[in-house]
Amino acid sequence: MEGNYYMIQDYLIFIGVFGIFFFLTVSVYLFSQNQKIKKRNTKLSETNKITEQRLNEVKLEHIGTKLNPHLFKNILNSVQSHAYQTYMSLDKLANVLDYILYESNNKFVSPKEELNFALSLIEINKIKINPLFDFRIKSKINKSDAVYEEKVFAPLLSVDLIENAFKHTDFLAQDSFISVHIELENRVFMMKVSNKASLKNVLEKEKSGFGSQSLNQRLKMIYNTFYTLHKTSKNGIFTAELTINLGEFYDKMCYS
């Protein structure tokens, strides 16, 4: 009996040791597989990010090829419509063309360069309107701001807001106006454009137009969570306000 007892005891010990060994072996195997899966997922994630980045770049290039000819057409129409101001127009046009030809192909320009372009574009569009027209422009640009001359601004972002204001303003209305407010302070860019809208449903036009769609796509692809774009239409006044936190975006670029 005693011999059988020891045999059973040894058998149980063997089973226990085997069970522990088996458990450890399975655990090590599962751990190694888990690590392989994690590495594989990390590689796939990196590959997806690279693919998505390249796709966004292709989309942006595609948008740019449509945007530039459209911009050229509008600018030339403005210059042609008032020949008596051709000299001044061509001077501003030269600045705009230089920017489009040599800077707009860059992924980023400085706020300084984009603001100079925006002001030239406004001057060209003003040729179309009566000198007595109520046009208001206000700028609060801190030239000592940390991002003022940094390459953090996607070129031609200001085109859509400026051109739509001139395009959809009711110039015959007695209380008609265009107001442009541009600000760069504390590494945050803000551009607010308001105008007396025509009798047509401008807000719906804005949502369906190519310019508006391309602007939304570019902002989302480039600045993601670092921007806001609000468009409202109330009492015949259309307002578009764009805010970009260039500082946080710049910090992310440096960190990346």
C-alpha positions as CSV (number, residue, x, y, z in Angstrom):
1,M,0.0,0.0,0.0
2,E,2.8,2.4,1.0
3,G,4.5,1.7,-2.3
4,N,1.4,2.5,-4.3
5,Y,1.0,5.7,-2.3
6,Y,4.4,6.9,-3.3
7,M,3.9,5.9,-6.9
8,I,0.7,8.0,-7.0
9,Q,2.4,10.9,-5.3
10,D,5.3,10.8,-7.8
11,Y,2.8,10.5,-10.7
12,L,0.9,13.6,-9.5
13,I,4.2,15.5,-9.1
14,F,5.1,14.5,-12.6
15,I,1.7,15.7,-13.9
16,G,2.1,19.0,-12.1
17,V,5.6,19.6,-13.3
18,F,4.5,18.7,-16.9
19,G,1.5,21.0,-16.6
20,I,3.6,23.9,-15.4
21,F,6.2,23.3,-18.2
22,F,3.4,23.0,-20.8
23,F,1.8,26.2,-19.5
24,L,5.1,28.1,-19.6
25,T,5.8,26.8,-23.1
26,V,2.4,27.9,-24.4
27,S,2.8,31.3,-22.6
28,V,6.2,31.9,-24.2
29,Y,4.8,30.9,-27.6
30,L,1.8,33.1,-27.3
31,F,3.9,36.0,-26.1
32,S,6.3,35.7,-29.0
33,Q,3.3,35.5,-31.4
34,N,1.8,38.5,-29.8
35,Q,5.0,40.5,-30.3
36,K,5.2,39.5,-33.9
37,I,1.6,40.6,-34.4
38,K,2.4,43.9,-32.7
39,K,5.4,44.5,-34.9
40,R,3.4,43.6,-38.0
41,N,0.6,46.0,-37.0
42,T,3.1,48.7,-36.3
43,K,4.6,48.2,-39.8
44,L,1.2,48.2,-41.4
45,S,0.2,51.4,-39.5
46,E,3.4,53.1,-40.7
47,T,2.7,51.9,-44.2
48,N,-0.8,53.2,-44.1
49,K,0.3,56.6,-42.8
50,I,2.9,56.9,-45.6
51,T,0.2,55.8,-48.2
52,E,-2.3,58.3,-46.8
53,Q,0.3,61.1,-46.8
54,R,1.2,60.4,-50.4
55,L,-2.5,60.2,-51.4
56,N,-3.2,63.6,-49.7
57,E,-0.2,65.1,-51.6
58,V,-1.6,63.8,-54.9
59,K,-5.0,65.2,-54.0
60,L,-3.5,68.6,-53.1
61,E,-1.6,68.7,-56.4
62,H,-4.8,67.8,-58.2
63,I,-6.7,70.6,-56.5
64,G,-3.9,73.1,-57.2
65,T,-3.9,72.3,-61.0
66,K,-7.6,73.2,-61.0
67,L,-7.3,76.2,-58.7
68,N,-4.6,78.2,-60.5
69,P,-6.1,78.5,-64.0
70,H,-9.4,79.5,-62.3
71,L,-7.6,82.2,-60.4
72,F,-5.8,83.5,-63.5
73,K,-9.1,83.8,-65.4
74,N,-10.7,85.9,-62.7
75,I,-7.7,88.2,-62.2
76,L,-7.3,88.8,-66.0
77,N,-11.0,89.6,-66.3
78,S,-10.6,92.2,-63.5
79,V,-7.7,93.9,-65.2
80,Q,-9.4,93.8,-68.6
81,S,-12.6,95.4,-67.4
82,H,-10.9,98.7,-66.3
83,A,-8.2,99.6,-68.8
84,Y,-7.7,103.0,-67.3
85,Q,-6.1,101.5,-64.2
86,T,-4.0,99.0,-66.2
87,Y,-0.7,100.2,-64.9
88,M,-1.6,99.8,-61.2
89,S,-3.3,96.5,-62.0
90,L,-0.3,95.1,-63.8
91,D,1.9,96.0,-60.9
92,K,-0.3,94.1,-58.5
93,L,-0.8,91.4,-61.1
94,A,3.0,90.9,-61.3
95,N,3.1,90.3,-57.6
96,V,0.3,87.8,-57.7
97,L,1.7,86.0,-60.7
98,D,5.1,85.7,-59.1
99,Y,3.5,84.2,-56.0
100,I,1.4,81.7,-58.0
101,L,4.3,80.7,-60.3
102,Y,7.1,80.5,-57.8
103,E,5.5,80.0,-54.3
104,S,2.2,78.2,-54.8
105,N,4.0,75.0,-55.8
106,N,5.6,74.9,-52.4
107,K,3.9,72.9,-49.8
108,F,4.1,75.8,-47.4
109,V,4.9,79.5,-47.5
110,S,5.2,82.0,-44.6
111,P,2.2,84.0,-43.4
112,K,4.1,87.1,-44.5
113,E,4.1,85.9,-48.1
114,E,0.5,84.8,-48.1
115,L,-0.7,88.1,-46.6
116,N,1.2,90.1,-49.2
117,F,-0.5,88.0,-51.9
118,A,-3.9,88.4,-50.3
119,L,-3.6,92.2,-50.2
120,S,-2.5,92.4,-53.8
121,L,-5.4,90.2,-54.8
122,I,-7.8,92.5,-53.0
123,E,-6.4,95.5,-54.8
124,I,-6.9,93.8,-58.1
125,N,-10.5,93.0,-57.3
126,K,-11.2,96.5,-56.1
127,I,-10.7,97.7,-59.7
128,K,-14.1,96.3,-60.6
129,I,-16.0,98.4,-58.1
130,N,-17.0,102.1,-57.7
131,P,-14.4,104.1,-55.8
132,L,-17.2,105.3,-53.5
133,F,-18.2,101.7,-52.7
134,D,-18.1,100.8,-49.0
135,F,-15.0,98.6,-48.8
136,R,-13.5,98.1,-45.4
137,I,-10.2,96.4,-44.8
138,K,-8.6,96.0,-41.4
139,S,-5.4,94.2,-40.6
140,K,-3.7,93.5,-37.2
141,I,-0.5,91.8,-38.1
142,N,2.2,91.2,-35.5
143,K,5.3,91.1,-37.6
144,S,7.3,90.0,-34.6
145,D,5.1,86.9,-34.2
146,A,7.1,83.7,-34.0
147,V,5.5,82.2,-37.1
148,Y,5.3,85.3,-39.2
149,E,8.2,84.2,-41.5
150,E,8.0,80.4,-40.9
151,K,6.9,78.0,-43.6
152,V,3.6,77.0,-42.0
153,F,1.0,78.5,-44.3
154,A,-0.5,76.5,-47.2
155,P,-0.4,78.8,-50.2
156,L,-3.5,80.4,-51.8
157,L,-5.8,79.6,-48.9
158,S,-7.1,83.2,-48.9
159,V,-8.2,83.1,-52.5
160,D,-11.6,81.5,-51.9
161,L,-12.8,83.9,-49.1
162,I,-11.7,87.1,-51.0
163,E,-13.0,86.1,-54.5
164,N,-16.3,84.9,-53.2
165,A,-16.9,88.2,-51.4
166,F,-16.4,90.1,-54.7
167,K,-18.3,87.6,-56.7
168,H,-21.4,87.4,-54.6
169,T,-21.8,91.0,-53.4
170,D,-24.8,93.0,-54.4
171,F,-23.0,96.1,-55.6
172,L,-26.3,97.9,-56.6
173,A,-27.8,97.7,-53.1
174,Q,-27.7,101.0,-51.2
175,D,-26.2,99.4,-48.0
176,S,-23.9,97.1,-49.9
177,F,-20.4,96.6,-48.5
178,I,-17.4,94.3,-48.3
179,S,-15.4,93.9,-45.1
180,V,-12.1,92.1,-44.7
181,H,-10.4,91.6,-41.4
182,I,-7.0,89.9,-41.2
183,E,-5.2,89.1,-38.0
184,L,-2.0,87.3,-36.9
185,E,-1.4,87.3,-33.2
186,N,-0.1,84.8,-30.7
187,R,0.7,82.4,-33.6
188,V,-2.9,82.3,-34.6
189,F,-4.1,83.4,-38.1
190,M,-7.6,84.8,-38.5
191,M,-9.3,86.0,-41.7
192,K,-12.9,87.2,-41.6
193,V,-14.7,88.4,-44.7
194,S,-18.2,89.8,-44.8
195,N,-20.3,91.2,-47.6
196,K,-23.9,92.2,-48.5
197,A,-25.0,89.2,-50.4
198,S,-26.9,89.2,-53.7
199,L,-30.6,88.1,-53.7
200,K,-29.6,84.6,-54.7
201,N,-29.0,81.9,-52.1
202,V,-25.3,82.6,-51.7
203,L,-24.7,80.1,-48.8
204,E,-26.0,77.2,-51.0
205,K,-23.8,78.4,-53.8
206,E,-20.8,78.5,-51.6
207,K,-21.4,74.9,-50.5
208,S,-21.7,73.7,-54.0
209,G,-18.8,75.6,-55.6
210,F,-15.5,74.1,-56.6
211,G,-13.5,76.8,-54.7
212,S,-15.4,76.2,-51.5
213,Q,-15.0,72.4,-51.8
214,S,-11.3,72.6,-52.6
215,L,-10.7,75.0,-49.6
216,N,-12.5,72.6,-47.2
217,Q,-10.5,69.6,-48.6
218,R,-7.2,71.4,-48.3
219,L,-7.8,72.7,-44.8
220,K,-8.9,69.2,-43.6
221,M,-6.0,67.4,-45.2
222,I,-3.3,69.9,-44.1
223,Y,-4.4,71.4,-40.8
224,N,-6.8,68.7,-39.6
225,T,-7.8,69.8,-36.0
226,F,-5.8,73.0,-36.0
227,Y,-8.4,75.1,-37.9
228,T,-12.0,76.2,-37.9
229,L,-14.0,77.6,-40.9
230,H,-17.4,79.0,-40.2
231,K,-19.8,80.4,-42.9
232,T,-23.1,82.1,-42.0
233,S,-25.8,84.0,-43.9
234,K,-28.0,86.3,-41.9
235,N,-30.2,89.3,-42.9
236,G,-28.6,89.3,-46.3
237,I,-25.0,89.4,-45.0
238,F,-22.7,86.6,-45.7
239,T,-19.7,86.0,-43.4
240,A,-16.9,83.5,-43.7
241,E,-14.3,83.3,-40.9
242,L,-11.2,81.1,-41.0
243,T,-9.0,80.6,-38.0
244,I,-5.8,78.5,-38.1
245,N,-3.6,77.8,-35.1
246,L,-0.3,78.0,-36.9
247,G,1.6,77.8,-33.6
248,E,0.3,74.4,-32.6
249,F,0.6,73.2,-36.2
250,Y,4.2,74.4,-36.3
251,D,5.0,72.6,-33.0
252,K,3.6,69.4,-34.4
253,M,5.7,69.8,-37.6
254,C,8.8,70.2,-35.5
255,Y,8.0,67.3,-33.3
256,S,7.3,65.1,-36.3
